[in-house]
Amino acid sequence: MSTPATILAIDPQAVSPVRKFLESPDRIVVLVSNVPMAVHAASTMMLAVVLADLSLPQHDLERICKIARTTSPQVRVLLACAHVQEPMARRLLEQLEMPGSIVYKPWNGISLRKTASVLVDAWRKATVNGGVGSFAAVGGVGEHAHGPDPNLYELREVLGSGGTGTVFLARDRFLDMDVAIKVINPKLVADEDTLRAFKNEARITMQLSHRFILRLYTFSAYNGCSYIVMENVRGSSLRDLVIEYGCFSPATVCRILMQLSSAFEYAHSHNVIHQDIKPENIYVSEAGELKIIDWGSATLNSAATDAQGYIVGTPAYMSPEQLRGEVVGPATDQFALGILTYLLLTGYFPYPPDTTPEALLQGVAPTFEALPPELAAVLSRATAAEPSDRYPGVTAFMKDVLAVFGADWVLASPYDPIVLEKGQLAE
């Protein structure tokens, strides 16, 4: 079985036939309706194909493709246009310097599917040759596979693939239970500093035992293969849900914040700071429970001074002190939660679309004008430039958000399941 190919389709139509035409067992179609969500998806997902209409402003299309090419070096582009626009589309393909094809509108399902299949096949061959994207690339499931100890684990299918490695659904033969196994790219663990970072993630995560934090069972090696064995969560990342829903209702956001604050209050009480809070690192299980993953950027608060000068995290969610490489603390995670809350409620970041990491470092502050003033004031405090001006903890921040929406903190429980409801603020 090969890694599922992800197609990012940008289609502003309220009801789009693209997913029906393109989706198949070996392909995932991520459908977005606007440029900000396309940028967000391109910057965080391993993509096989970007499908975009030529009516999209050229500078936006170039930006999306540039980001996608950085995240997914082998990505292809599929331009949709009218027949009379073909010369323009071919010139644009040359300017993008990406392999790609053209498909004509109005949509012809058979033609669209065939053209996309050709691009996906080309992407699959390129990623296999490049060492990312298939069982063979990280070690197949055959007799001579380079992977976890076959006496302990049976690899069953690919759950995802990225720059650090590939995640498999596996069966623990001894315990007779499903687990997720991240097989780490051998080139990464050959570097001592990188291997030390993976060990640090495992060491920190294994100290945490909380309902809303993904459990890590072991970090091990077998026959030259390094891998992490984790709890298997059936569900979707918050990133994918934001792309699907656009934004969420206040009730859904409040429930998400309750579970997040419970987990991070626990982590902070154990002197652990995540440092990379973002939708990609938060999963929502089928049972409506959050699972926070990827503690690779986490630091122990007691060792934060030693980490001074090292910048880790994702710029759009990073606090000013984090961007400057200064000592971080729980207030750093609170800042990211403030940015995340705005994204969940509106579907957008609280920065202008063209904001660069350099601009953030120079002091560009988030703005929350799209929200009611009382809520905007809460988020402004959570994302204050100085850590001392933020809330004393993530629970205090979360309580104020709940109060704005009229939720009764005394009666509410973080263990009630999350019900996903689409919001209206992004309309």
N, C-alpha and C positions, 0 to 999 in steps of 0.2 A: 504493500500500500504506500503511495506517495503522499508527501505533505500536501494538505489542501491548499489550493491557490486562492489568494484573496484578490478580488477585483473591487477597486474603489470606483463607484459610479456616481458622477455629479449630475443630478437631474432635478431641476426646480419644479417639475410637474407635481401637482398634488397627488395624483395617482400615476405611478410610473410602471410601465410593463417590463422594464429592464430586468428586474429580479427574476421574473417568470421566465424570460428568454435565456438568462445566463446561468442561473443557479443549477448545480448538479451535485452528486455526492462528493466529488473531488474538488468542488469550488465553493467559495464563500463570497457572496456579493454584499458589500457594505454600501448602502445607498444613502447619500447625503444631498441636501437641497440647497446648501449655501456655501460660500467660499470659506468662512471661518471654520465650519465643521470639516470641510475638505482639507484645510491646512492642518487642523488638529489630527485628523486621521492619518494624513500623509506623514506627519512627523512622528507618529507613534506606532504605526503598523508596518509589518513586512508585507509589501504589496507585490503582486505579479503584474497587474495591469491597472492603469488609470484610464477610465472612460469619461471623456468630457466633450461637451458640445462646443462647436466653434463659436457659438454666440456668446460664450463666456469671455469677458474682457481678456485680451491677450496677456496683459501684465499679471493678472490673477492666475491664468493658466500656467504661465512661465514660472511663477512663484511656487505653485502647487507641485509642478513637475520637478523643480529644482530640489524642493524639500523631499519629495518621494525618492528621487535619485540618491540623495544623501543617506536616507534611511534604508532604502532597498536598491542597491547598486544595479541589479539586473532587471529592474522594472521596465515594462513596456507602456506605450501610450496608444490609446485608440481614440481617434478624433471622429466625432459625428458631425456631419454637415450635409447641406443640400448639394445636388450634383453640380450646380453652377459654382459652388464654392470650392471645388476640388483643387484648383491651382493655388488658392490661398492656403488651404489645409496642407498641401505638400510643402509650401514654403515654410510654414510654421513647424512642420516636422523636422525640416533641416535646421531651423533655428534652435529647436529644443535639444538637438543632438542626442536624441533617444530613439532606439528602435521602436517602430510602431506601424500602424496601419490606419486606413480610413474606412468608415462605414457611413452609409447614406441614410438620410431621413426623408420622409417618414420611416419609422422603424420597420424593417423586415426581419422578423424573428429568426428565420433560418440563416440569413446572411450574417446577422449580428452574432449569433451563436458560433457559426463556422469561423468567422474572423477572430473572435475572441479565443476560440480553441487553438487556433494556430499560434497566437501570441502566448497563450498559457504554456503550450508545448515548448516553445522556444525559451520561455522563462525557466521552465523546469529543467531543460537540458543545461542551460547556463548556470543555474544554481547548483546542480549536481557537480558540474565541472569546477565550480568555484568553492565547493566544500560546504555549502549551506543548503538545506531544503529537502533532504530526503533521508530515508533510513540508511541508505548506502553512505551518505555523507558523514553521518555521525556514528555509523555502525549499525548494520542491518539486524534483523531478528533471526537470521539464519544460523547455521551450525558454527560458523567461524566469525560471528559478529563481534565487533569491537564495542562492548557495552557492559552493563552491570553483570554481576555474577549470575549466569543463567540457572545455576542451582538454587538461587534465592528468588530471582525475579523473572517473570515472563512478560516481555514487552508485547503490547497488544495493538496500540495505534498511536499515531501522532496527535497530540493536543495543540501543539503550537511550536513555532520555530522563530528564533531571533539571533541577534549577533552573538550572544553568550552561549547559545546551545539550543538543544531541542528538548521539549517536554513530551514525555510519553505517558499514556495510560498503561499501567503495568499491574500484574498480579503478584502479590507477595505469596510465594509458595508455602512458606512456613506458617504464616498467620492466616492464610486463605482469605485475603482481603485485597481490595483494589487500592492502589496508591498511585501517586504521580511521581515520575522520576525525571529530573532534569539532567540530561547528559551534557556535560560542559564541553565546549569546543576545545579540543586538545591544544590548539595553538595558544589559548588563553592561559591554561594552567601550566604551560611550559615557562611562563613568566612568574618569577617568585613573588613579586608584589601582587600580581593578580590572584595567584593561588592563596596568598595570605588574606586578601580581601574576601574571597569565597569562604575561607575558614572562619573569618571574623563574622560574616553573615550567619553562618551555621551556629557559631558559638553564641551569638547574641539571641538568635531566634529560639534556640533550644532552651534558653533561660526563661522564655515567656510561655505562659500557659493561660490562655484566655480564649473564651468562646469565639471572639471575633477576630482572632489572629490565627493565620494559617499555621498549623502544626508542622514542624519539621522533625522528621524521625532520625535521620542520620546523614552524614556527609562521608562518603567512602570512596574507595578506588579499587578497581579490579583490572588486572592485566593492562595497565596503562590508561584505563578509562576512569575519569573522576565524575562522580554523580551525586546528586542530592535527592534523597527520598522524602517525599512530603505527603501530607494529607491530600486526598483527591477531592476536589470540590466540583460538583456538577452545577453549572450556572453560567453567568456571563460577567465579563468585566464591566465596571461602571463606565469605562470609556465607550464600549460598544453600546451600552444602554443609552448613554447621552447622544450618541450618533443616531440611534433608532428613534428615541423619543423627542429629541430636540431640547426639551427641558422638562422638569418635573413639577408636580403640584407641591404647594407648601407642606401638605401632610406627608408626602413621600420624603421631601427633603428633611423635615423635622425627624422622621423616623430614622433616616440615614445618619443624621447628625448625632442622634442619641446613641446609636451603636458605635459610631466612630469615637465619640467622646469617651464612652465607656472603655474602649480598647486603649485609647491614647492616655487616658488618665492612669490606667493600669501600667502601661509601658513607662510613662514618666515617673511613676512611683517606684519603678525598678531602675531608674536612672538611664533609661533607653530613649533616645531621640531618633525618630525615623529618618528625617531629613529629605525624604523624596515622596511626599504625599501627593498623589495625582490619581485620576480615574483608572489609569492602567494598572495601578497597584492595589486596587480595591475590587473584589469580586462579590457579586450578589448570588447566593446559592439559590437553588430551586425552592428551598424552604423559606426564602426571604431573610436569610442571615448574611451579614457582611463577613468577608474574610480578607484581612489586610495581608498583603504579600510583599515580597522583595524588600528585605531589610538589609540589602547589600550596602546601602549608604548610611545605615544607622551607626550611631556612636554611643558609647557609654558616657553619660554626663560627667562622670568623674574623670574621664579621659579627654574631654572636649578641648581642654587647653593644649594637649599634645597634638590635636588635629588642626590647630589654628594655622591658617595659610593654605589649607587644602579646600578647594571648592567642589562640592558634590551636590547633586540635585538637578531639577529641571527648571530652567530660568523663569518660566511663566508663573511658577508657584513659590519661588524662592524669596525669602525675606532679604532686606537690605544687608543685614549683618552676614547672612549666608553668602550673598553675592560678593561681598568684600573679603570673604575668607576669614572672618573673625570667629571668635568663640560663639558657639550656638547653644541654645537651651530649649526647654519646652515651648517657649514663646515662638520659636522658629516653626514648629509644627502647627501652632495656632495660626500663624500667618497663612500657611498653606491651606488650612481648613477654611479660612475666610475667603480666599480666592476660589476654592472648590465650591463653597456654598453659593457664590454668585454664579458660577458656571452651571450648577445644577438647577438654579432657579430661572436662568435666562437663556442658557445655551451658548453664551459668549464669555470671553475673558473681559475683565474690567480694565483693559488697556486698548489703545487704538490698534487696529489690525496689523499695522506695519511696525509695531514696536519691536526693537531688536534687544538682545541681551545687553548690548552696550548701553542702550538708552535706559534700561532698568538699572544698570550699575550706576548711571549718572543721576539717578534719583527720580525717574518717572514713577509717579504714584498711581495706584489703582483708583478708579472713580466708579461710584455706584449710583449714578444719577437715574438709571433705569428702574431703581427700586423705590418704594415708599421711603420718605425721609427717616422714619424711626428705624427701619431695618438698615438703611444705608449708614446710619450712625453706628449701629452695632458692628457692621462689617468694617467700617472705617477704624473703629477702635481695635478690632482684632488684627488689622493690617497696618497699624501705626508704624511709622518709620523707626521709632525707638522701642525696643522690647519692653522697657519699663512702663510704657504707656499702653500696653495691651492688657488684656484681662489677666487676672492672677492664675488662671488655668483654663484648659479647654472646656471643663464642665461649666464654669461661669459664663463663658462665651455662648455655649450651647443653650443654657438656661435663658439668656437674654433673647436669643433667636426664637425660642419656644414662646416666650412671653409676648413678643411682637405678634405672633400668629395666634395668640390666645390659648395655647396648649397648657394644660394643667400639669406642671412638673411633678406634683405630689402623686398624681394618679397614673401618670405615664410610666411605662416600663420599657427599657431598652430591649427586652427579650421578646416583645411582640413582633411578629414578622413584618417585613417591609412589603407594602403593596404598591406596585409601580403604577403611577397615574401621570399622564401627560399634563404639563403645565400650560399656562396661557401667556406668561409674560413675554415670551419670545415672538409672539404673533405680531 
